[in-house]
């Protein structure tokens, strides 16, 4: 982010003329697109509100850069329309980015033995943490977390996996509970 700002400030300070405006616009669009993809798809923050805020801000930055290119193309023909289109687009872009569905659900489907990069492991761990935080208040998060745990139980090759051990303990506990309830019922009927 700071590198992008530094490059844009240097370009604004030293470049002048029509050719440099095109270079500056190309730098702004490419830098804005890079920032958007970085903040929107990698979710570098642990706080969900902060992640959503940066996603909205980088989307607005990209929207502004694209509208500057649009204004440059229509320069001398319809410049005021570009400003109005930019202003009209701001609330729509903000709303769309705010209500977007979480694309990280696909991270839960990756087998833990088949990660391609350490970043995938990190992203999956962050998303599972978020699901654990959301579970008490969000039924969808609880369902996703249960599904993730079921997939993990089936795909984990470790014999000493804590999830598999808990299942065995839970099954033994359920059997003992059932047998105790059956004994109580049999005593009551006799």
C-alpha positions as CSV (number, residue, x, y, z in Angstrom):
1,X,0.0,0.0,0.0
2,X,2.7,2.5,0.9
3,X,4.8,1.6,-2.1
4,X,1.7,2.2,-4.3
5,X,1.2,5.6,-2.7
6,X,4.9,6.5,-3.1
7,X,4.9,5.6,-6.8
8,X,1.7,7.6,-7.5
9,X,3.1,10.7,-5.6
10,X,6.4,10.6,-7.4
11,X,4.6,10.2,-10.8
12,X,2.2,13.1,-10.0
13,X,5.2,15.3,-8.9
14,X,7.5,14.7,-11.9
15,X,5.3,13.7,-14.8
16,X,3.5,16.3,-16.9
17,X,2.0,16.2,-20.4
18,X,-0.4,13.9,-22.2
19,X,1.9,10.9,-22.5
20,X,2.7,10.9,-18.9
21,X,-1.0,11.2,-18.0
22,X,-1.6,7.9,-19.8
23,X,1.3,6.3,-18.0
24,X,0.0,7.7,-14.7
25,X,-3.5,6.3,-15.4
26,X,-2.0,2.9,-16.3
27,X,0.0,2.9,-13.0
28,X,-3.1,3.9,-11.1
29,X,-5.3,1.2,-12.6
30,X,-2.7,-1.6,-12.3
31,X,-1.8,-0.6,-8.7
32,X,-5.5,-0.3,-7.7
33,X,-6.2,-3.7,-9.2
34,X,-3.3,-5.2,-7.5
35,X,-4.3,-3.8,-4.1
36,X,-7.9,-4.9,-4.6
37,X,-6.9,-8.5,-5.4
38,X,-4.5,-8.5,-2.5
39,X,-6.9,-7.2,0.1
40,X,-10.1,-8.8,-1.3
41,X,-8.9,-12.4,-2.0
42,X,-6.2,-13.0,0.6
43,X,-7.9,-11.4,3.6
44,X,-4.8,-10.4,5.4
45,X,-6.5,-9.3,8.6
46,X,-7.9,-11.4,11.5
47,X,-10.6,-8.9,12.2
48,X,-13.6,-9.4,9.9
49,X,-14.8,-5.8,10.1
50,X,-11.3,-4.6,9.2
51,X,-11.1,-7.0,6.3
52,X,-14.5,-5.9,5.0
53,X,-13.5,-2.2,5.4
54,X,-10.3,-2.6,3.4
55,X,-12.1,-4.6,0.8
56,X,-14.6,-1.8,0.3
57,X,-11.8,0.9,0.3
58,X,-9.7,-0.9,-2.3
59,X,-12.8,-1.6,-4.4
60,X,-13.6,2.1,-4.3
61,X,-10.0,2.9,-5.2
62,X,-10.2,0.6,-8.2
63,X,-13.6,2.1,-9.2
64,X,-12.1,5.6,-9.0
65,X,-9.1,4.6,-11.2
66,X,-11.4,3.0,-13.8
67,X,-13.6,6.1,-13.9
68,X,-10.5,8.3,-14.3
69,X,-9.6,6.2,-17.4
70,X,-13.2,6.5,-18.6
71,X,-13.1,10.3,-18.1
72,X,-9.8,10.5,-20.0
73,X,-11.3,8.6,-22.9
74,X,-14.3,10.9,-23.0
75,X,-12.3,14.1,-22.3
76,X,-13.8,17.0,-24.1
77,X,-16.9,15.1,-24.9
78,X,-18.7,14.2,-21.7
79,X,-16.6,14.9,-18.7
80,X,-19.4,15.8,-16.3
81,X,-21.1,12.5,-17.0
82,X,-18.0,10.7,-15.8
83,X,-18.2,12.5,-12.4
84,X,-21.9,11.7,-12.1
85,X,-21.3,8.1,-13.0
86,X,-18.5,7.9,-10.4
87,X,-20.8,9.4,-7.7
88,X,-23.7,7.1,-8.6
89,X,-21.4,4.1,-8.5
90,X,-19.9,4.8,-5.1
91,X,-22.9,3.5,-3.0
92,X,-23.4,0.6,-5.3
93,X,-19.8,-0.6,-5.1
94,X,-19.9,-0.1,-1.3
95,X,-23.1,-2.1,-0.9
96,X,-21.9,-4.9,-3.2
97,X,-18.6,-5.3,-1.4
98,X,-20.3,-5.1,2.0
99,X,-22.8,-7.9,1.3
100,X,-20.5,-10.1,-0.8
101,X,-20.4,-13.8,-0.1
102,X,-17.3,-15.3,1.4
103,X,-15.2,-16.9,-1.2
104,X,-13.1,-18.6,1.4
105,X,-15.6,-21.5,1.7
106,X,-13.6,-23.4,-1.0
107,X,-10.6,-23.4,1.5
108,X,-12.5,-25.8,3.7
109,X,-12.7,-28.4,0.9
110,X,-8.9,-28.6,0.5
111,X,-7.5,-31.8,1.9
112,X,-4.9,-31.0,4.6
113,X,-2.4,-33.3,2.9
114,X,-2.7,-31.6,-0.5
115,X,-1.9,-27.9,0.2
116,X,0.1,-26.3,-2.6
117,X,1.5,-23.4,-0.6
118,X,1.9,-22.3,3.0
119,X,-0.4,-19.3,2.2
120,X,-3.3,-21.8,1.7
121,X,-2.7,-23.3,5.1
122,X,-2.6,-19.9,6.7
123,X,-5.8,-18.8,4.9
124,X,-7.6,-22.0,5.9
125,X,-6.6,-21.6,9.5
126,X,-7.8,-18.0,9.6
127,X,-11.1,-19.0,8.1
128,X,-11.6,-21.8,10.5
129,X,-10.8,-19.4,13.4
130,X,-13.5,-17.0,12.0
131,X,-16.0,-19.9,11.8
132,X,-15.3,-20.8,15.4
133,X,-15.9,-17.1,16.4
134,X,-19.1,-16.9,14.4
135,X,-20.5,-20.3,15.5
136,X,-22.5,-19.1,18.5
137,X,-24.4,-16.4,16.6
138,X,-24.4,-17.8,13.0
139,X,-26.0,-21.1,12.1
140,X,-24.4,-21.1,8.7
141,X,-21.0,-20.9,10.3
142,X,-21.9,-23.8,12.6
143,X,-22.9,-25.9,9.7
144,X,-19.7,-25.0,7.7
145,X,-17.6,-25.9,10.8
146,X,-19.4,-29.2,11.3
147,X,-18.9,-30.1,7.6
148,X,-15.3,-29.1,7.8
149,X,-14.8,-31.4,10.8
150,X,-16.6,-34.3,9.0
151,X,-14.4,-33.9,5.9
152,X,-11.3,-33.8,8.1
153,X,-12.3,-37.0,10.0
154,X,-12.7,-38.8,6.7
155,X,-9.6,-37.5,5.0
156,X,-7.1,-37.5,8.0
157,X,-4.6,-40.4,7.8
158,X,-3.4,-40.0,11.3
159,X,-4.5,-42.7,13.7
160,X,-3.9,-40.5,16.7
161,X,-6.0,-37.6,15.3
162,X,-7.9,-35.9,18.2
163,X,-11.1,-35.8,16.2
164,X,-11.1,-39.6,15.7
165,X,-10.3,-40.1,19.4
166,X,-13.1,-37.9,20.4
167,X,-15.5,-39.9,18.2
168,X,-14.4,-43.1,19.9
169,X,-14.9,-41.6,23.3
170,X,-18.3,-40.1,22.3
171,X,-19.4,-43.5,20.9
172,X,-18.4,-45.3,24.2
173,X,-20.1,-42.6,26.3
174,X,-23.3,-42.9,24.2
175,X,-23.3,-46.7,24.5
176,X,-22.8,-46.5,28.2
177,X,-25.5,-43.8,28.5
178,X,-27.9,-46.0,26.4
179,X,-27.2,-49.1,28.5
180,X,-27.8,-47.1,31.7
181,X,-31.1,-45.8,30.4
182,X,-32.1,-49.3,29.3
183,X,-31.3,-50.7,32.8
184,X,-33.4,-47.9,34.4
185,X,-36.3,-48.7,32.0
186,X,-36.1,-52.4,32.7
187,X,-36.1,-51.8,36.5
188,X,-39.1,-49.6,36.2
189,X,-41.0,-52.1,34.2
190,X,-40.2,-55.0,36.6
